[in-house]
Amino acid sequence: MTIANLINILKNDRQINAGITAHEYIPFKEAEFADININDNKLKEVLKNREIKKFYRHQAEGINLIKQGHNVVIMTPTASGKSLIYNIPVIESILENSQTRALYIFPLKGLEQDQVKNLDGLLNDCMSEAPPFNSPVDK
């Protein structure tokens, strides 16, 4: 069965079709990249060691807007690098001022655990003594 056949079956099912509010085919598009300015050399090195050498355009735009003090909403597929969009400005702020605080709120415990692990790893790689988390997540 092809994806097109499955979509037609779902659309033709009266119960399922009643819940469909939109259907749109989005064609493949080549990734677009953009540069961001990371001032801290240690953070640059950590990202390079994690093989993060360039940023998707949505990441660069989000990071730059956050650095300018704007609130942002990013909606992209899983594993598209959304966490770097908010983690990089937070880490840069902590590296500039160890008294910096950030509030992270996640709708799912599993997501929180993954994000705490990710942020903790980045911070530990950037700092000799990373700040503590106030999180119910066991590390």
C-alpha positions in Angstrom: 0.0 0.0 0.0 1.3 3.4 -0.9 1.0 6.5 1.2 -1.4 8.0 -1.4 -3.6 4.9 -1.0 -3.6 5.1 2.8 -4.5 8.8 2.6 -7.4 8.0 0.3 -8.7 5.3 2.6 -8.6 7.6 5.6 -10.3 10.4 3.7 -13.0 8.0 2.6 -13.7 6.7 6.1 -16.6 8.8 7.4 -15.6 8.7 11.0 -11.9 9.5 10.3 -12.8 12.1 7.7 -15.0 14.0 10.1 -11.8 14.7 12.2 -9.7 15.8 9.3 -9.5 19.6 9.1 -6.9 20.0 6.4 -4.7 17.9 4.1 -1.8 19.4 2.2 1.0 17.8 0.4 4.3 19.6 1.1 7.0 18.8 -1.4 10.6 18.0 -0.5 12.7 21.1 0.0 16.5 21.3 0.3 17.6 22.4 3.8 18.5 26.0 4.1 21.4 27.0 6.4 22.4 30.3 8.1 25.1 31.5 10.3 24.8 32.6 13.9 27.3 34.5 16.0 28.4 32.5 19.0 30.8 34.6 21.1 32.0 32.0 23.5 34.9 29.9 22.1 34.3 27.0 24.5 30.6 26.7 23.3 31.8 26.9 19.7 34.2 24.0 20.4 31.6 21.9 22.2 29.2 22.3 19.3 31.9 21.4 16.8 32.8 18.3 18.9 29.1 17.3 18.7 29.4 17.8 14.9 27.1 20.8 14.9 29.0 22.9 12.4 26.1 24.8 10.7 22.6 25.7 11.7 19.4 25.4 9.8 17.8 28.7 8.9 15.0 28.2 11.4 17.5 27.6 14.2 19.6 30.7 13.3 16.5 32.9 13.0 15.1 31.6 16.4 18.4 32.0 18.2 18.9 35.5 16.9 15.4 36.6 17.8 15.8 35.2 21.4 19.1 37.0 21.7 17.3 40.2 20.8 14.8 39.6 23.6 11.9 38.4 21.5 9.6 35.5 22.3 9.5 32.9 19.6 7.4 29.9 18.6 9.0 27.2 16.5 7.1 24.4 14.9 9.2 21.9 13.1 9.3 18.1 12.9 11.0 15.9 15.5 14.8 16.0 15.5 15.0 19.3 13.6 17.1 21.0 16.3 14.5 23.0 18.2 16.2 22.5 21.5 19.4 24.2 20.3 17.2 27.3 19.6 16.5 27.9 23.2 19.5 26.1 24.8 22.2 28.2 23.0 21.0 31.6 24.2 20.6 30.2 27.8 24.0 28.6 27.8 25.6 31.8 26.4 23.8 33.8 29.2 25.0 31.4 31.9 28.6 31.6 30.5 28.4 35.4 30.7 26.8 35.5 34.1 26.7 32.4 36.3 23.8 33.9 38.2 21.6 33.6 35.1 18.4 31.6 35.6 16.1 30.0 33.0 12.7 28.4 33.4 11.9 25.4 31.2 8.4 24.0 31.0 7.6 20.8 29.1 4.3 19.1 28.6 5.7 15.6 28.8 7.9 14.0 31.5 9.8 12.0 28.8 10.6 15.2 26.9 11.7 16.9 30.0 14.1 14.1 30.8 15.6 14.2 27.3 16.0 18.0 27.4 17.6 18.0 30.9 20.1 15.4 29.8 20.9 17.4 26.6 21.2 20.7 28.4 23.2 19.1 31.3 25.6 17.6 28.7 26.2 20.9 26.9 26.7 22.8 30.2 29.1 20.2 31.6 31.1 20.3 28.4 31.2 24.2 28.5 31.9 24.7 32.2 34.1 23.2 34.9 31.2 23.6 37.3 27.8 23.6 35.7 24.9 25.2 37.7 22.5 22.8 39.4 19.0 22.0 38.0 15.9 22.3 40.0 14.1 19.5 38.3 12.3 16.4 39.5 14.3 14.5 36.8 16.8 12.0 38.2 20.1 12.5 36.5 
